[in-house]
Amino acid sequence: MSRRQRLAALGLCLILVGLNLRTVFSSFSAILDEVQRAAAVPAWAVTVLTTAPVACLGVFAPLAPPLARRFGAERVLLAAMGVLTLGLLVRPTTIPGWGALPSLLFGTAACGFAIALGNVLLPGLVKRDFPHLLGPMSGLYTTAIVASAALAAGFTYPLLEATGSWQLALGAWAVPAAVVALVFAPIAWNGRDPLHTAEGQGPRLARDPVAWQVTLFMVAQAMMSFSVFAWLAPILRDRGVDGATAGLLASFSIVLQMAGSLVAPALATRLRQQSALNVVAALLTGCGFALCIVGPLGGIWAWAAMLGLGQGSLTALALTMAMLRTHDAGTAARLSGMMQGFGYGLGSTGTLLVAQLRAATGSFTAVAVLFAAVGCLAAVFGALSGRRLYVGSDERVGASGQR
C-alpha cells in the first residue's frame, strides 16, 4: 500500500474497532432480568457483572503504553480484538457442574482487559497518524464506540426473542469482533511505527495540574456513562416500561449519543477553548439521567434525548481532551492511559453505587440525586480542562494544539 492507502485503511479499521468496544456492557444490561432468572445469577453477582467490566478498564489501562512500546500499538490493538472475541464467546457458556456464573465472570473480565487496551491506544493512534484531522477522526471513532452500545442495546433483546436463548443473544456479539480482527490483521501486523515516548521521557503527568483536571473530568464522565450503559434499561423496566420498549428507549438515547459524539470533537477543535462546551455537555447528561429516573414518564422520550445528546458529547469531549491538551502522540497516549486508568477505575464506583443505593432504599430515586451531583462535578472539571493549556507547560495554546 501507499502511505495514503494505508492511512485510509488504518482509519477505517480504527472506526471498526470502536464499533466493538461497548457491546459487552449494553448487551448484558438489555437482558439482565432474563439472564438473572435463567442462569440463577445471585444479586451479588449482578453487582459484580455490572461493576467489574468498568473496573477492569481502569486496572488494565496502564498496561497499554508499555505493551505498545514493546510490540507496536497496532499489534497490541489486534491482540486486544482477539481477546475481546474470546471473552464474548466464553461469557455465555455454561460449564457442566458449575453453571453459567464462572463463564460470565471470566468472559466479562477478559472483555474488560481487551477494551481497556483499545480505549487507551485509539487516541494515541489518531494523534500520531491523523494530526491534521483530529476533530473528524475523534468524532468518527467515538461515534463508532457509542454506536456499538446502541446496537447492543437495541438488538440483544430481539435476538433473545428470536432465538429463545440468552446464550445466543450474548454470544452473537463475538461475530463482529472476530470479523474486525480478521480485517485489521494485515495492517496491524506490519505496523510498528513509534507511538509512545520512552519510559521516563515527556512531562511528569502525576505532578501536572492540567493532566489531573482532564483525568477528573474523565472520572465524572465515566461514572455517568457506564451507569447509563449498565442501568438505564433496568431503571426503565423498574418504572413499568416493558422490556422491548426499555431496550428501544436505551437504543434511542444511545443513537442520539452518536450525533453528539460526531459533532462535539469537530466543534471543540475549532473553538479557542472548550470550557463552555464541556459544561453544557456535563449538565445535559446529569439532568437527563436524573429525569429518566424521576421525571414524568410522559416525557421519557425527551429525557432520553437529553441524556443521549449530552452523554455522547461528554464522552467524545473527555477523550478529545487527551489530544488537545498535549504536544505529541506519545504524551497523548500516556495521558490517555492515566485518565482512563483513574477514570474507569474510579468511574466504576458509579455502577456500584447504583446497585448499593437501590438495595438500601428499594428504589432508584437516590440515584437521580447522585447523578445530578456528578453532572455538576463533571461541569467543574470540564471547565478547568477546557482551558487553553498544554500538559507539561503553562503556555496557553490554540484549540488546534499548536503553540
C-alpha positions, 0 to 999 in steps of 0.5 A: 500500500501507499502511505495514503492507502494505508492511512485510509485503511488504518482509519477505517479499521480504527472506526471498526474497532470502536464499533466493538468496544461497548457491546459487552456492557449494553448487551448484558444490561438489555437482558439482565432480568432474563439472564438473572432468572435463567442462569440463577445469577445471585444479586451479588453477582449482578453487582459484580457483572455490572461493576467489574467490566468498568473496573477492569478498564481502569486496572488494565489501562496502564498496561497499554503504553508499555505493551505498545512500546514493546510490540507496536500499538497496532499489534497490541490493538489486534491482540486486544480484538482477539481477546475481546472475541474470546471473552464474548464467546466464553461469557455465555457458556455454561460449564457442566457442574458449575453453571453459567456464573464462572463463564460470565465472570471470566468472559466479562473480565477478559472483555474488560482487559481487551477494551481497556487496551483499545480505549487507551491506544485509539487516541494515541493512534489518531494523534500520531497518524491523523494530526491534521484531522483530529476533530473528524477522526475523534468524532468518527471513532467515538461515534463508532464506540457509542454506536456499538452500545446502541446496537447492543442495546437495541438488538440483544433483546430481539435476538433473545426473542428470536432465538429463545436463548440468552446464550445466543443473544450474548454470544452473537456479539463475538461475530463482529469482533472476530470479523474486525480482527480478521480485517485489521490483521494485515495492517496491524501486523506490519505496523510498528511505527513509534507511538509512545515516548520512552519510559521516563521521557515527556512531562511528569503527568502525576505532578501536572495540574492540567493532566489531573483536571482532564483525568477528573473530568474523565472520572465524572464522565465515566461514572455517568456513562457506564451507569447509563450503559449498565442501568438505564434499561433496568431503571426503565423496566423498574418504572413499568416500561416493558422490556422491548420498549426499555431496550428501544428507549436505551437504543434511542438515547444511545443513537442520539449519543452518536450525533453528539459524539460526531459533532462535539470533537469537530466543534471543540477543535475549532473553538479557542477553548472548550470550557463552555462546551464541556459544561453544557455537555456535563449538565445535559447528561446529569439532568437527563439521567436524573429525569429518566429516573424521576421525571414524568414518564410522559416525557421519557422520550425527551429525557432520553434525548437529553441524556443521549445528546449530552452523554455522547458529547461528554464522552467524545469531549473527555477523550478529545481532551487527551489530544488537545491538551498535549504536544505529541502522540506519545504524551497523548497516549500516556495521558490517555492511559492515566485518565482512563486508568483513574477514570474507569477505575474510579468511574466504576464506583458509579455502577456500584453505587447504583446497585448499593443505593437501590438495595438500601432504599428499594428504589432508584430515586437516590440515584437521580440525586447522585447523578445530578451531583456528578453532572455538576462535578463533571461541569467543574472539571470540564471547565478547568480542562477546557482551558487553553493549556498544554500538559507539561507547560503553562503556555496557553495554546490554540484549540488546534494544539499548536503553540 
